[in-house]
Amino acid sequence: MKKTMSSVAAGLLLIAMGTTVSAEPQIPAAYVAIGDSLAAGQTPNRAIDSGYTDLIAQELTRNQPLAFYSKSLAFPGFTTSDVLESIESDEAKELLGSANIITVSAGANDLLRLVQATPAEGALSFGEIQADYALNGARENVETILSELEELAPSADIYVMGYYFAYPHARDSQKQGTAKQLEQLNAILQQQAEQAGATFVDVSDRFGEDAVELVPNSGDVHPNMNGYQEMANAFFDHYGEGFQVEDAELPELAPVSFEEIQQMQEEEADEGEGTQQQPASEDASSDDSAAKPSESEELDYLAIRQALPLI
């Protein structure tokens, strides 16, 4: 009888708290970030620095034990097909098998590579048929990604990150079409997350369509540190009470350019350490707008496969 009363009381408590209930924190946390340039921490100025994944890991260490953190499966330019391929390697399977928290950023490059942005004119254009085709492909790939993660990381809570409007500098008259496509992408990600029993993390409301202070470079779609802070805190809205990345906790900027990353790789290759590295591709290193797909080239950025140190 006591058990029955306890269950009823717990149910009433949940109702009183509302329908959104934070997940129980994983202790110790074992966090793996997978996905595209946002998961990797690309800055608005073609460099890699602390991004939302690093801020999540940092906040975890401030509040609880952190067993490990890796963003070695995050890479600028990754489309959903690239992300799917990246989690199927033996190295990735071992890493994911040890994770109990996984964030997924995948889908924007499928769509934004089709957007033609002219910053000087504030203009945006894209082919609607091609965009619809890309969104359908992203839907199928995300469904497969989440299905495979369920098998590869059976102990992990999976969080699917949504996307913000990436062109706040465009003229208002030019925003509607692209904004609608990004809304459709977010709807797809939310639907697939819910079907897979994962958590969808909406970040769009934190940015809106005019967040030039968070996406400061009119010729680039990546956020600054404050933008990544918003994304990290959107994650913590779902993770547990009391977790919040405060302004005073933001790390000092320490960007590493793609050219510096390539130089480090070449030096490492000259010293004979590890396997032979491939040079950075033009697509990944010269991106001034949306990160472009890897187009099946072997890419390996040192700063991404080695997680940046936490403060």
Secondary structure, 3 states (H helix, E strand, C coil): CHHHHHHHHHHHHHHHHCCCCCCCCCCCEEEEEEECHHHHCECCCCEECCCHHHHHHHHHHHHCCEEEEEEEEECCCCCHHHHHHHCCCHHHHHHHHCCCEEEEECCHHHHHCCCEEECCCCEEECCHHHHHHHHHHHHHHHHHHHHHHHHHCCCCEEEEECCCCCCCCCCHHHHHHHHHHHHHHHHHHHHHHHHHCCEEECCHHHHCCCCCCCCCCCCCCCCCHHHHHHHHHHHHHHHCCCCCCCHHHCCCCCCEEHHHHHHHHHHHHHCCCCCCCCCCCHHHHCCCCCCCCCCCCCCCCHHHHCCCCCC
